[in-house]
């Protein structure tokens, strides 16, 4: 309970674990038959400490400081806060209803779309799930359209996309005609160069004798 819970998956698992009364106990390695390498004791020379450094927001702030649309909206929110009740300023960022607001031409939009859809944690979810995950923390004016276009143009999704239509039935061939000019097929040939004011040809074919009238 003293560790940071950041991702939606961790929030979900934590909410489930809070409903149980449990105690974490140490199990010796000789009793833990199916232990993996991370739970085994290793030489002290291999012990390291890895601390993640989140530089995403710092890079985002640097880019937004050079964006004219962001700076103009920031000036308006600062000078006329009553005209923008849904906007607020926090840590050099503009929040719209609690979510980080991005201008439409921000290059980080493509990074967010790729992270929330194509990354292993994104899992190539559909349009609606990808959009909901993005809107938890970020928003911009064309977020719905950009997310739909990005998901529909994802090459990996297109390669493994399954067909949702019902299985096709059996073929139903036409009955075989018994005499000439009893069963006909008709079709048009269009898009031809004009000749005496005409640009189409009507093709009539007898299915029995294969005779053709143009």
C-alpha positions as a printed Julia matrix, in Angstrom:
214×3 Matrix{Float64}:
   0.0     0.0     0.0
   3.01    2.32    0.2
   3.83    2.06   -3.51
   2.56    4.32   -6.28
  -0.41    2.98   -8.26
  -0.34    4.59  -11.7
  -1.91    2.45  -14.43
  -5.63    1.59  -14.73
  -4.76   -2.11  -14.54
  -3.05   -1.61  -11.17
  -6.07    0.28   -9.87
  -8.32   -2.6   -10.92
  -6.15   -5.29   -9.3
  -5.71   -3.25   -6.14
  -9.47   -2.81   -5.79
  -9.87   -6.59   -5.97
  -7.12   -7.32   -3.44
  -8.57   -4.89   -0.9
 -11.53   -7.21   -0.47
  -9.35   -9.98    0.99
  -7.71  -10.36    4.39
  -4.25  -11.74    3.64
  -0.69  -11.64    4.93
   2.42  -11.78    2.75
   4.84  -14.39    4.12
   8.31  -15.35    3.01
   8.75  -18.85    1.58
  12.2   -20.38    1.49
  13.65  -21.27   -1.88
  13.82  -25.0    -1.18
  10.1   -25.0    -0.44
   9.21  -22.83   -3.41
   9.55  -25.48   -6.1
   8.15  -23.44   -9.0
  10.08  -20.28   -8.16
  11.48  -18.24  -11.02
  14.82  -16.45  -11.23
  13.49  -13.22   -9.71
  12.49  -14.91   -6.44
  15.77  -16.78   -6.03
  18.68  -15.43   -4.03
  21.44  -14.14   -6.32
  24.98  -12.93   -5.6
  25.21   -9.43   -4.17
  27.2    -8.28   -7.17
  24.04   -8.61   -9.3
  21.82   -6.47   -7.06
  20.89   -3.21   -8.78
  18.34   -0.5    -8.23
  16.38    0.76  -11.23
  14.47    4.02  -10.85
  12.25    5.16  -13.75
  12.47    8.78  -14.81
   9.39   10.1   -16.55
  10.5    12.68  -19.11
   7.32   12.63  -21.19
   5.68   15.59  -19.46
   8.92   17.59  -19.51
   9.26   17.11  -23.26
   5.58   17.92  -23.71
   5.95   21.18  -21.78
   8.94   22.24  -23.89
   7.03   21.67  -27.13
   3.89   23.42  -25.89
   5.87   26.51  -24.89
   6.69   26.98  -28.58
   3.15   26.29  -29.84
   1.21   29.47  -30.77
  -2.24   27.92  -30.17
  -1.26   26.75  -26.71
   0.26   30.07  -25.71
  -2.78   32.0   -26.97
  -5.22   29.81  -25.03
  -3.01   30.02  -21.97
  -3.06   33.82  -22.16
  -6.86   33.85  -22.46
  -7.32   31.45  -19.54
  -4.99   33.57  -17.42
  -6.53   36.96  -18.27
 -10.18   35.88  -18.67
 -10.75   32.86  -16.42
 -14.52   33.5   -16.25
 -14.77   33.0   -20.03
 -13.15   29.55  -19.78
 -14.72   27.86  -16.74
 -13.72   24.36  -17.89
 -10.04   25.27  -18.33
  -7.39   25.59  -15.65
  -3.6    25.87  -15.4
  -1.45   23.33  -13.59
   2.33   22.84  -13.83
   2.64   24.84  -17.08
  -0.11   22.75  -18.68
  -3.7    23.56  -19.61
  -6.29   21.23  -18.13
  -9.72   20.89  -19.71
 -12.1    19.3   -17.22
  -9.17   17.69  -15.46
  -7.47   16.37  -18.61
  -4.37   17.71  -20.33
  -5.38   19.83  -23.32
  -3.33   19.53  -26.5
  -3.44   21.69  -29.64
  -4.5    19.97  -32.81
  -1.05   20.22  -34.45
   0.87   18.81  -31.47
   3.34   16.08  -32.47
   2.7    14.2   -29.22
  -0.76   13.19  -30.47
   0.77   10.53  -32.72
   2.9     9.3   -29.82
  -0.19    8.97  -27.62
  -2.14    7.14  -30.32
   0.72    4.7   -30.86
   1.25    4.16  -27.12
  -2.41    3.55  -26.31
  -3.05    1.32  -29.33
   0.09   -0.3   -30.78
   2.21   -0.82  -27.67
   2.09   -4.11  -25.69
   0.05   -2.38  -22.99
  -2.28   -0.96  -25.66
  -2.97   -4.4   -27.07
  -4.42   -3.14  -30.37
  -7.77   -2.49  -28.78
 -10.68   -1.21  -30.87
 -11.55    2.39  -31.55
 -13.82    2.9   -28.56
 -11.49    1.35  -25.97
  -8.46    3.18  -27.34
 -10.32    6.49  -27.26
 -11.57    5.95  -23.71
  -8.06    5.23  -22.46
  -6.7     8.37  -24.14
  -9.5    10.58  -22.8
  -8.73    9.53  -19.24
  -5.79   11.94  -19.21
  -5.62   13.83  -22.53
  -7.97   15.66  -24.86
  -7.84   17.69  -28.07
 -10.44   18.97  -30.53
 -10.24   16.11  -33.06
  -9.47   13.25  -30.69
 -12.41   11.11  -31.86
 -11.64   11.47  -35.56
  -7.88   11.02  -35.14
  -8.33    7.89  -33.04
 -10.78    6.36  -35.51
  -8.46    7.05  -38.46
  -5.43    5.7   -36.6
  -7.15    2.46  -35.57
  -8.71    1.89  -39.0
  -5.3     2.37  -40.7
  -3.37    0.13  -38.29
  -1.63   -2.48  -40.46
  -1.39   -5.1   -37.7
  -5.12   -4.85  -36.99
  -5.93   -5.21  -40.68
  -3.78   -8.33  -41.02
  -5.41  -10.18  -38.13
  -8.92   -8.74  -38.43
 -11.55  -11.45  -38.36
 -14.77  -11.42  -40.38
 -17.9   -10.63  -38.38
 -20.36  -11.56  -41.14
 -22.37  -14.75  -40.97
 -21.07  -17.75  -42.99
 -22.24  -17.68  -46.56
 -24.81  -20.23  -47.67
 -24.69  -22.68  -50.54
 -24.52  -21.55  -54.15
 -27.86  -21.23  -55.92
 -27.16  -21.64  -59.66
 -29.69  -20.55  -62.24
 -31.73  -23.29  -63.91
 -30.37  -24.55  -67.23
 -32.5   -23.27  -70.18
 -34.09  -25.82  -72.52
 -34.46  -23.74  -75.71
 -32.9   -20.67  -77.36
 -33.98  -17.16  -76.38
 -35.88  -18.38  -73.36
 -33.35  -17.23  -70.73
 -31.46  -13.98  -71.39
 -28.83  -11.92  -69.6
 -28.55   -8.18  -70.12
 -25.79   -5.76  -69.18
 -24.48   -2.33  -70.14
 -21.0    -1.32  -71.3
 -20.6     2.28  -70.19
 -17.91    4.97  -70.22
 -17.25    4.68  -73.96
 -16.29    7.59  -76.23
 -19.36    9.27  -77.72
 -20.44    8.05  -81.18
 -23.44    9.81  -82.77
 -24.45   10.96  -79.33
 -24.3     7.48  -77.73
 -21.84    6.37  -74.99
 -23.3     2.98  -73.87
 -23.81   -0.48  -75.38
 -26.61   -2.81  -74.25
 -25.42   -6.43  -74.43
 -28.09   -9.18  -74.62
 -26.84  -12.79  -74.42
 -28.87  -15.99  -74.85
 -27.76  -18.36  -72.1
 -28.69  -21.43  -74.15
 -27.01  -20.73  -77.51
 -24.65  -17.94  -76.33
 -26.03  -15.74  -79.09
 -25.34  -12.08  -78.61
 -27.19   -8.92  -79.62
 -25.46   -5.54  -79.14
